[in-house]
Amino acid sequence: MGILTSKKVLVVGGSSGIGLAAAKALANIGANVLIASRNAQRLTEAAAQVGHGAQTAVLDTTSDAQVEAFLRDAGQFDHVLISAAQTPGGPSRTLELSDAYAAMNSKFWGAYRLARAVDIAASGSLTFVSGFLSVRPSPNSVLQGAINAALEALSRGLALELAPIRVNTVSPGLVATPLWNKLSKEARHRMYDRAETSLPVRRVGQPEDIANAIVYLMTNPYATGSTVLVDGGGAIA
């Protein structure tokens, strides 16, 4: 019997990428997983991959009404992971303000909407996913770095406000997820090749690498207010 056996875990953004990898890892160690995302078809496909009786819920975290309705019926969770985000990027002087507002609404305010109202057991945890751009900024991703830093600050503050509920953040580096499918296959390979050359670990991150850190934070009863970098050394390279 593991520490997460039969625990009720909500994974927001669990239909692909890091969220899906985390949902699989959590279900494999006995958690009762509910994955939430905006796309019903992708949720159905993800639940089949997760197995173990994973449940699904259609949820758009940018909608006040949807978040309120979901939380009204969801009941209490033992652990919550918030990994959902749609964040258009680019240099600040060329990124449209409407896109900048949408990015902040998705990754920061979406997480805030859930965090301020979700019912979590006193012995449970809340985990955010940020990104190493908060400590290693890029001239082409200024807003993403700012959003990630804001999430990490939110996590530290909530660790105090919500105590004894534990609140932490996982900060990934470059991870091979469907997020990069918007690039051509050749462009993706060039990006991954550059990372493999420059990163101290000499490899690109996989969603499972980040899922391992998420499981660690959920299962370590002495971890709160922490930001765990899982970036292949990207922040120091």
Secondary structure, 3 states (H helix, E strand, C coil): CCCCCCCEEEEECCCCHHHHHHHHHHHHCCCEEEEEECCHHHHHHHHHHHCCCCEEEECCCCCHHHHHHHHHHHCCEEEEEECCCCCCCCCCCCCCHHHHHHHHHHHHHHHHHHHCCCCEEEEEEEEEECCHHHCCCCCCCHHHHHHHHHHHHHHHHHHHHCCCCEEEEEEECCECCHHHHHCCHHHHHHHHHHHHHHCCCCCCECHHHHHHHHHHHHHCCCCCCCEEEECCCCCCC
